Amino acid sequence: MQCYHLDMSFTEVLNELPALTVEQRQLLLSRVLELDELPLQAEDEALIEERLAAHRQNPASAISLAEMKDRLHRRFPK
């Protein structure tokens, strides 16, 4: 992997992206997304915990990803 200098311009960084492997670009993207993550608000965390508890009590209430996609496509056709 190439060593990058901190003084590279944004354009230079963009120009170097094609030289990276798929794995390197995926790692880069993952890191960028981590930097943009905002902490959860207390209300959001409570809602997640509530829904997880409800799911644990009734796991059969969940649907598969394929079913969810099917429902979305029916509700919002292209």
C-alpha positions as CSV (number, residue, x, y, z in Angstrom):
1,M,0.0,0.0,0.0
2,Q,1.2,3.5,-0.8
3,C,2.1,5.8,2.0
4,Y,0.2,9.1,1.7
5,H,1.3,12.5,3.0
6,L,-0.9,14.6,5.1
7,D,-0.4,17.5,2.7
8,M,-2.1,15.8,-0.2
9,S,-4.9,17.9,-1.7
10,F,-8.4,16.5,-1.9
11,T,-8.1,16.2,-5.7
12,E,-4.9,14.2,-5.3
13,V,-6.6,11.9,-2.9
14,L,-9.5,11.4,-5.3
15,N,-7.0,10.7,-8.1
16,E,-5.3,8.0,-6.0
17,L,-8.5,6.1,-5.2
18,P,-8.5,3.9,-8.4
19,A,-5.1,2.6,-7.4
20,L,-6.5,1.1,-4.2
21,T,-7.7,-2.5,-4.0
22,V,-11.4,-3.2,-3.4
23,E,-10.6,-4.2,0.2
24,Q,-8.7,-1.0,0.7
25,R,-11.6,1.1,-0.7
26,Q,-14.0,-0.8,1.5
27,L,-11.9,-0.1,4.6
28,L,-11.6,3.5,3.6
29,L,-15.4,3.8,3.2
30,S,-16.0,2.1,6.5
31,R,-13.7,4.5,8.3
32,V,-15.3,7.5,6.7
33,L,-18.7,6.3,7.8
34,E,-17.4,5.7,11.3
35,L,-16.3,9.3,11.5
36,D,-19.7,10.5,10.6
37,E,-21.6,8.4,13.1
38,L,-23.5,10.5,15.6
39,P,-24.2,9.1,19.1
40,L,-27.7,7.9,19.8
41,Q,-30.0,10.1,21.7
42,A,-31.4,8.5,25.0
43,E,-34.9,8.3,23.4
44,D,-33.5,6.4,20.4
45,E,-31.6,4.0,22.5
46,A,-34.6,3.4,24.7
47,L,-36.7,2.7,21.6
48,I,-34.2,0.2,20.2
49,E,-34.1,-1.6,23.6
50,E,-37.9,-1.7,23.7
51,R,-38.1,-3.2,20.2
52,L,-35.3,-5.7,20.9
53,A,-37.2,-6.8,24.0
54,A,-40.4,-7.2,22.1
55,H,-38.6,-9.2,19.4
56,R,-37.1,-11.5,22.0
57,Q,-40.5,-12.2,23.5
58,N,-42.0,-12.9,20.0
59,P,-39.3,-13.8,17.5
60,A,-42.0,-15.0,15.0
61,S,-43.1,-11.4,14.6
62,A,-40.1,-10.7,12.5
63,I,-40.1,-11.0,8.7
64,S,-37.2,-11.9,6.4
65,L,-35.3,-9.3,4.4
66,A,-36.8,-10.7,1.2
67,E,-40.3,-10.3,2.6
68,M,-39.5,-6.7,3.6
69,K,-38.2,-5.9,0.2
70,D,-41.2,-7.5,-1.5
71,R,-43.6,-5.4,0.7
72,L,-41.7,-2.2,-0.1
73,H,-41.7,-2.9,-3.8
74,R,-45.5,-3.5,-3.7
75,R,-46.0,-0.3,-1.6
76,F,-43.6,1.9,-3.6
77,P,-43.5,0.5,-7.2
78,K,-41.0,2.1,-9.5
